[in-house]
Amino acid sequence: MERRTRSCVDWDWAPLRSLLFAPGNHERKLEKVNSFGSDAIVLDLEDAVAHDQKDSARRVVKAALPGYSGQAAVLVRVNGAETGRMEDDLRAVVSPNVDGVMIPKVDRPEVLIGADRLLGELEDERAVEPGQVRILALIETALGVARCEEIACSAPSRVVTLVFGLVDFANDVGFDLTEDATELLYARSRVVVAARAGRLRPALDGPYLGLHDSEGLVADSRRSRQLGFQGRVVVYPPQVEPVQRAYAELDEAAVERNRQIVEAFEQAEAAGSASIQVGGLFVDYPIFERAKHKLRLFETLAVHSGQSA
């Protein structure tokens, strides 16, 4: 029986700032993908693999899976349900060493429900912990965006969150991507809100295509974070570090301000008050909970980065 070679992922708090992709038919890139420090790696059986190599890519990915170590979550992007390849992809890769699968072009709830059922059967057959293989659902078509609330709110419990596939979405709708990304604002916001409405983790954004434009990458990632995304897809290894910094950065002043809010509110709450002022800012339960969340996330990210919180 195949044994798991890494510790399990804590999906409630494991950082998902960057998901670095590698083509599933390229053995050398699969060997190196876990060496760039990303929070998750995604072995791709879909768009990065030519049609005539998809069957052989399954075997390459399956062989690569036991070789990964460290903290990064290990995911496989399978082909979409509409291609007729998804079931065979899942059967090829589900094992103790897979943390999750990414399902592309999800445009109706039934896709996730069917994948959840098959994953449960495969986990049972292969002595994999029930529910271990999680799902990230790619929303990347006009129909997917139009139905994203329904998809998120009916998602099975193994679904971690939604991922916005901005490139395929732009192609489906028929517009060009611009530097300030205003054309994506509506769809990005829909996906972010849908994920939280379904009580999923904050959504993940799509890739930034300017591979050598580090300033544009950081600016777009900061905009993405401000909209509510927790991280994004990365297709070029040098983008990992600036992306993770953009989604995690909290300067010393912000850390201190949030700690003051949490400490002052906890003291006030113990004395029977739930609305106070802290440094001229009105603070009630929503502000307190947001400050507490920021601090916990900051401390979690600091641990994963080897820094002091």
GIHUSUL-V695335 format. One record per backbone hydrogen bond with DSSP energy under -0.5 kcal/mol. CO is the residue of the C=O (numbers start at 1). NH is the residue of the N-H. If there is no record, write none. Layout:
BEGIN
CO|NH + CO|NH
END
This chain:
BEGIN
9|11 + 10|13 + 10|14 + 17|232 + 18|20 + 18|40 + 19|234 + 20|42 + 22|44 + 23|26 + 25|27 + 26|30 + 27|31 + 28|32 + 29|33 + 32|35 + 33|36 + 39|73 + 40|20 + 41|75 + 42|22 + 42|44 + 43|45 + 43|77 + 44|24 + 46|49 + 50|53 + 51|54 + 53|57 + 54|58 + 55|59 + 56|60 + 57|61 + 58|62 + 59|63 + 60|64 + 61|65 + 62|66 + 64|67 + 65|68 + 73|41 + 73|75 + 74|99 + 74|100 + 75|43 + 76|78 + 76|102 + 77|45 + 78|104 + 80|83 + 80|85 + 80|86 + 81|84 + 85|89 + 86|90 + 87|91 + 88|92 + 89|93 + 90|94 + 95|98 + 97|99 + 99|134 + 100|76 + 101|103 + 101|136 + 102|78 + 102|104 + 103|138 + 105|107 + 108|111 + 108|112 + 109|112 + 109|113 + 110|114 + 111|115 + 112|116 + 113|117 + 114|118 + 115|119 + 116|120 + 117|121 + 118|122 + 119|123 + 120|124 + 121|125 + 122|126 + 123|128 + 124|127 + 129|132 + 132|134 + 134|101 + 135|160 + 135|161 + 136|103 + 136|138 + 137|139 + 137|163 + 138|106 + 138|140 + 139|165 + 141|145 + 142|146 + 143|147 + 145|148 + 147|151 + 148|152 + 149|153 + 150|154 + 152|155 + 156|159 + 158|135 + 158|160 + 160|201 + 161|137 + 162|204 + 163|139 + 163|165 + 164|166 + 165|169 + 166|170 + 167|171 + 168|172 + 169|173 + 170|174 + 170|175 + 178|181 + 181|184 + 182|185 + 184|188 + 185|189 + 186|190 + 187|191 + 188|192 + 189|193 + 190|194 + 191|195 + 192|196 + 193|197 + 194|198 + 195|200 + 196|199 + 203|230 + 203|231 + 204|164 + 205|233 + 207|209 + 209|211 + 210|213 + 212|214 + 213|217 + 214|218 + 215|219 + 216|220 + 217|221 + 218|222 + 219|223 + 220|224 + 221|225 + 222|226 + 223|227 + 224|228 + 224|229 + 225|228 + 231|205 + 232|19 + 234|21 + 236|239 + 237|240 + 238|242 + 239|243 + 240|244 + 241|245 + 242|246 + 243|247 + 244|248 + 245|248 + 245|249 + 251|255 + 252|256 + 253|257 + 254|258 + 255|259 + 256|260 + 257|261 + 258|262 + 259|263 + 260|264 + 261|265 + 262|266 + 263|267 + 264|268 + 265|269 + 266|270 + 267|271 + 268|273 + 269|272 + 276|283 + 278|281 + 281|278 + 283|276 + 284|288 + 285|289 + 286|290 + 287|291 + 288|292 + 289|293 + 290|294 + 291|295 + 292|296 + 293|297 + 294|298 + 295|299 + 296|300 + 297|301 + 298|302 + 299|303 + 300|304 + 301|305 + 302|306 + 302|307 + 303|306
END
